[in-house]
Amino acid sequence: MVNTEIKLKGLTLKNPVMTASGTFGYGEEYTDFVDLADLGGIVVKGTTLNHREGNPYPRMAETPKGMLNCVGLQNKGVDYFIETIYPRIKDFDTNVIVNVSGSNIDDYVVAAAKIDALEKIPAIELNVSCPNVKQGGMAFGVTCSGIEQVVKAVRDAYHKHLIVKLSPNVTNIAEIAKAAEAAGADSVSLINTILGMAIDAETRRPVLSMVTGGLSGACVKPVALRMVWQVAKAVKIPVIGLGGISSATDAIEFLLAGASAIEIGTANFIDPAISAKIAKGIVEYCERHQVNDVNELIGGLIV
C-alpha cells in the first residue's frame, strides 16, 4: 500500500489532490461524479465579506487549450455562507477549505475571523491574486509590501492553517512568496490565473465585458510548473501547485517540482470526475515506480 497522506503544518490531507476555488462550486455540485472522500480537500468558491454580483456578462471565453474568465468573485457573502452553505457541507469526509477575498484589508480580516469560528473548516486560502476585480484581489498580491500587510493582518485574526494564493502576474514570484511566508502564511498556493484577453475581429470588440480576464487551463501549465519550482526553492513552508493540471502525470510533475499538494481547476469543467481519477493515478504511478510514500516525490526533480 502506498502512503498518500500529506501533512501541511497542522492540516492533514489524505492525499495530495484538492480542487481549485471557482471550479468546484461548494463540492455539492460534483457529488454525482466524485466521491469527495477520495480527495485530500476541496477549496470552495471565493467568499467575500459582502454580497458581490460579479462582473457583467459576457465573462467567460474559450481559448486554445484553456479559457478566460472575468467572473469577478460573484458570491452572496460570508454570512450567507455560514448560515446556508456551511451546514450542508461541513460533514463532507474531506478537508473543506474556504477561499477568502476582499476589497480592502478590513474586509479580509473580518471575513477570515468569521470563518475561523467554524469548527469544520480547517483552513482558508487567502486570495490576494484575483485579476478580475477593480479593488482588492491582485492589488495586494503584486508587491511584497502589499502581501505583507494583508497576510499579517489576517494572521492576527485567523488561527488555523493559512494558505496564501499567489499571482503569476509579477516580476519575481519567489520574492512575493517569501514576503507571504515572513508575514505568517502556513503555505502558499500558485498559480492563480494569468492576465489575458480575447478580441472578436469581426466586431472589433473585446470578447469579455471587462476586456481582460484570467487565463487558465492546460496552456498555463509550463508557467505554473516553473513558478512552483522557483517558489519551492525559495521558501520553507509547503507549496501547493496548480495551473493546467489535467492528468496524474501533470500532478506528479508538480510534486517533483516541489509542490506538497496540488489543486485541479479548469479540468473539472472538461471531466467532472478528473480529481478522483488523478488521485488514483498518483497511486498507480507510485506502485509502478516502487514508491512507498508519495512524500518521497516532493522536490524529487533531478537537475
NORQUI-V106432 format. One record per residue. N is the residue number from 1. RES is the residue in one small letter. PHI is phi in whole degrees, -180 to 180 (NA if undefined). PSI is psi in radians with two decimals (none if undefined). OMEGA is omega in degrees with one decimal (* if undefined). Layout:
BEGIN
n: {N:N}
res: {RES:RES}
phi: {PHI:PHI}
psi: {PSI:PSI}
omega: {OMEGA:OMEGA}
END
This chain:
BEGIN
n: {1:2:3:4:5:6:7:8:9:10:11:12:13:14:15:16:17:18:19:20:21:22:23:24:25:26:27:28:29:30:31:32:33:34:35:36:37:38:39:40:41:42:43:44:45:46:47:48:49:50:51:52:53:54:55:56:57:58:59:60:61:62:63:64:65:66:67:68:69:70:71:72:73:74:75:76:77:78:79:80:81:82:83:84:85:86:87:88:89:90:91:92:93:94:95:96:97:98:99:100:101:102:103:104:105:106:107:108:109:110:111:112:113:114:115:116:117:118:119:120:121:122:123:124:125:126:127:128:129:130:131:132:133:134:135:136:137:138:139:140:141:142:143:144:145:146:147:148:149:150:151:152:153:154:155:156:157:158:159:160:161:162:163:164:165:166:167:168:169:170:171:172:173:174:175:176:177:178:179:180:181:182:183:184:185:186:187:188:189:190:191:192:193:194:195:196:197:198:199:200:201:202:203:204:205:206:207:208:209:210:211:212:213:214:215:216:217:218:219:220:221:222:223:224:225:226:227:228:229:230:231:232:233:234:235:236:237:238:239:240:241:242:243:244:245:246:247:248:249:250:251:252:253:254:255:256:257:258:259:260:261:262:263:264:265:266:267:268:269:270:271:272:273:274:275:276:277:278:279:280:281:282:283:284:285:286:287:288:289:290:291:292:293:294:295:296:297:298:299:300:301:302:303}
res: {m:v:n:t:e:i:k:l:k:g:l:t:l:k:n:p:v:m:t:a:s:g:t:f:g:y:g:e:e:y:t:d:f:v:d:l:a:d:l:g:g:i:v:v:k:g:t:t:l:n:h:r:e:g:n:p:y:p:r:m:a:e:t:p:k:g:m:l:n:c:v:g:l:q:n:k:g:v:d:y:f:i:e:t:i:y:p:r:i:k:d:f:d:t:n:v:i:v:n:v:s:g:s:n:i:d:d:y:v:v:a:a:a:k:i:d:a:l:e:k:i:p:a:i:e:l:n:v:s:c:p:n:v:k:q:g:g:m:a:f:g:v:t:c:s:g:i:e:q:v:v:k:a:v:r:d:a:y:h:k:h:l:i:v:k:l:s:p:n:v:t:n:i:a:e:i:a:k:a:a:e:a:a:g:a:d:s:v:s:l:i:n:t:i:l:g:m:a:i:d:a:e:t:r:r:p:v:l:s:m:v:t:g:g:l:s:g:a:c:v:k:p:v:a:l:r:m:v:w:q:v:a:k:a:v:k:i:p:v:i:g:l:g:g:i:s:s:a:t:d:a:i:e:f:l:l:a:g:a:s:a:i:e:i:g:t:a:n:f:i:d:p:a:i:s:a:k:i:a:k:g:i:v:e:y:c:e:r:h:q:v:n:d:v:n:e:l:i:g:g:l:i:v}
phi: {NA:-88:-79:-110:-69:-122:-109:-117:52:93:-118:-104:-107:-70:-158:-79:-97:-127:-109:-88:-58:86:-121:-137:55:-109:90:-59:-66:-110:-68:-74:-114:-134:-81:-60:-67:-83:-108:-73:179:-127:-104:-80:-48:-54:-123:-118:-61:-114:-56:-130:-80:82:-89:-64:-81:-75:-136:-141:-153:-76:-133:-57:61:-178:-152:-109:-142:-136:-58:84:60:-63:-167:-95:95:-67:-65:-63:-58:-64:-80:-112:-84:-54:-60:-83:-116:-65:-102:-58:-86:-164:-74:-101:-115:-105:-83:-116:-133:-162:-88:-151:-63:-60:-60:-58:-64:-66:-63:-63:-64:-65:-74:-57:-79:-86:-60:-94:-109:-85:-162:-124:-113:-82:-90:-111:-142:-73:-88:-110:-125:-79:-129:74:54:-63:-57:-84:-97:-104:-132:-63:-66:-64:-70:-62:-63:-73:-68:-62:-65:-69:-58:-68:-101:-120:-117:-107:-68:-112:-95:-114:-90:-99:-89:-83:-86:-137:-79:-135:-70:-65:-67:-64:-63:-65:-66:-64:-62:-64:-84:121:-65:-87:-160:-126:-118:-164:-114:-78:-69:-93:-66:-147:-156:-139:-125:-89:-66:-69:-95:63:-121:-64:-74:-95:-62:-95:73:-108:-158:-93:-91:-139:107:-56:-64:-93:-56:-59:-68:-62:-62:-62:-69:-61:-61:-65:-69:-60:-79:-96:-122:-99:-81:-64:-117:-109:-100:-154:131:82:-76:-137:-155:-63:-62:-57:-61:-59:-60:-66:-63:-62:-75:124:-74:-87:-153:-135:-124:-109:-116:-56:-60:-62:-75:-85:-137:-65:-102:-62:-63:-68:-63:-68:-59:-67:-65:-65:-62:-62:-61:-62:-64:-66:-102:55:-100:-85:-140:-61:-62:-66:-81:-64:73:-84:-60:-96:-113}
psi: {2.37:2.27:2.09:0.03:2.36:2.28:2.12:1.25:1.12:-0.15:2.05:2.20:2.38:-0.37:2.94:0.11:2.12:2.97:2.59:2.52:2.45:-0.08:-0.03:0.26:-2.28:0.31:-0.62:-0.65:-0.29:0.04:-0.32:-0.29:-0.49:2.37:1.90:-0.38:-0.26:-0.07:2.70:-0.49:2.86:2.40:1.99:2.98:2.51:2.33:2.31:2.93:-0.79:2.83:2.38:2.30:-0.32:-3.01:2.83:2.75:2.71:2.52:0.27:2.54:2.36:2.56:2.89:2.11:0.48:-2.87:2.71:2.49:2.58:0.83:-0.76:0.61:0.74:2.18:2.93:0.14:2.81:-0.61:-0.70:-0.73:-0.83:-0.76:-0.60:-0.78:-0.83:-0.80:-0.46:-0.42:-0.11:-0.40:0.23:2.48:1.00:2.95:2.14:2.02:2.39:2.23:2.16:2.29:2.97:2.84:-0.38:3.01:-0.70:-0.68:-0.80:-0.82:-0.83:-0.77:-0.77:-0.71:-0.67:-0.71:-0.49:-0.52:-0.15:2.03:-0.65:0.17:1.83:-0.13:2.75:2.70:1.98:2.01:1.70:0.49:0.19:2.14:0.09:0.32:2.64:-0.49:2.57:-2.58:-2.17:-0.38:-0.55:-0.43:0.09:-0.03:2.63:-0.71:-0.69:-0.78:-0.62:-0.74:-0.87:-0.68:-0.74:-0.74:-0.75:-0.66:-0.64:-0.46:-0.28:2.29:0.10:-2.86:2.21:1.90:2.37:2.11:2.15:2.60:2.44:-0.13:0.94:2.90:-0.77:1.66:-0.45:-0.69:-0.67:-0.74:-0.72:-0.60:-0.71:-0.72:-0.81:-0.52:-0.14:0.15:2.45:-0.44:2.92:2.55:2.48:2.52:2.73:-3.06:2.70:2.33:2.21:-3.07:2.87:2.52:2.39:1.87:-0.51:-0.72:-0.23:0.51:2.75:2.58:-0.64:2.57:-0.53:0.13:-0.97:2.85:-3.12:2.21:2.26:3.07:-3.05:-0.51:-0.40:-0.09:-0.81:-0.63:-0.79:-0.76:-0.76:-0.75:-0.66:-0.76:-0.76:-0.77:-0.71:-0.53:-0.33:-0.40:2.83:-0.28:2.78:2.65:2.32:2.14:2.41:2.77:1.61:0.22:2.10:0.17:2.89:-0.61:-0.76:-0.82:-0.76:-0.72:-0.71:-0.68:-0.80:-0.57:-0.19:-0.03:2.42:-0.39:2.96:2.79:2.49:2.22:-1.69:-0.53:-0.44:-0.51:-0.46:-0.78:1.81:-0.19:0.13:-0.59:-0.78:-0.64:-0.69:-0.71:-0.76:-0.69:-0.57:-0.75:-0.78:-0.68:-0.81:-0.73:-0.71:-0.58:0.21:0.78:2.07:-0.35:2.15:-0.42:-0.39:-0.37:-0.42:2.10:0.33:0.18:2.27:2.00:none}
omega: {179.1:173.6:-178.5:-175.3:179.8:178.1:-178.4:172.2:178.7:177.5:-178.4:177.7:179.0:171.2:-172.6:-173.5:173.4:176.8:-174.0:179.8:177.7:-178.8:-172.9:-179.6:175.7:-178.9:-177.9:-174.7:-174.5:-174.2:174.4:-174.3:-173.0:168.4:-174.9:178.2:178.9:-175.2:176.1:179.8:172.0:175.2:-171.9:-177.5:-179.4:-176.0:178.6:-179.1:-176.5:176.1:176.2:177.8:-174.6:-176.5:178.3:172.9:-4.6:-177.5:171.9:178.1:175.4:174.1:175.7:178.4:178.9:178.6:173.2:173.5:171.4:-176.1:174.9:172.5:176.2:175.9:-175.0:175.4:-172.5:179.4:175.9:177.7:-177.3:-174.1:-170.3:-174.5:-174.9:179.9:-177.9:-172.4:-171.6:-176.9:172.6:-179.1:176.0:177.0:175.9:-174.8:-177.5:174.4:-173.8:176.5:-179.0:177.2:177.1:-174.3:179.5:177.8:177.6:-174.9:-177.5:179.0:179.9:179.9:178.6:-179.5:177.6:-176.9:-177.7:-172.5:-171.6:175.1:-173.4:-175.5:168.1:172.8:-175.7:-176.8:175.9:-170.0:-179.9:-177.8:-169.2:178.4:-175.7:179.6:178.8:177.8:-174.0:-179.8:179.4:-169.2:-176.5:174.3:178.9:-179.0:179.5:-178.7:177.5:-178.2:-175.5:-179.2:179.1:-179.9:179.0:179.7:179.2:-176.0:-173.5:-168.4:176.7:-175.2:-176.9:174.6:176.2:-176.8:-170.4:177.9:173.3:-175.2:-176.9:179.6:-176.2:-175.2:178.4:178.4:176.9:179.2:178.6:177.4:177.3:178.5:-178.7:-178.2:174.8:177.4:175.5:175.6:174.4:174.2:-178.5:13.9:164.9:-174.1:177.5:-177.5:-179.4:178.7:176.2:-178.7:171.9:-174.9:-178.5:-179.6:-177.1:-179.0:174.6:176.4:-178.4:-179.3:-177.4:-177.8:178.4:178.6:-178.2:179.5:178.3:179.8:-173.3:-177.3:-177.2:-173.2:-179.3:178.1:-179.4:-179.0:178.4:-178.1:175.9:179.0:179.3:-177.1:-179.2:177.6:-172.2:-175.7:178.2:178.9:-179.9:178.2:175.2:-173.8:173.8:-179.3:175.7:179.9:-178.9:178.1:176.9:177.7:175.7:-178.1:178.5:179.3:178.7:177.1:179.1:179.1:176.0:178.1:175.5:177.8:-179.3:173.2:179.2:-175.0:-173.2:179.8:177.5:-179.9:-178.5:179.1:-175.6:178.3:-171.4:-176.5:179.1:177.9:179.5:177.8:178.2:-178.9:177.1:177.7:179.7:176.4:-178.9:178.6:-178.7:-178.0:177.6:175.1:-175.4:-175.4:-177.0:178.5:178.7:-178.5:-171.8:-179.2:-174.7:179.4:177.2:-177.4:*}
END
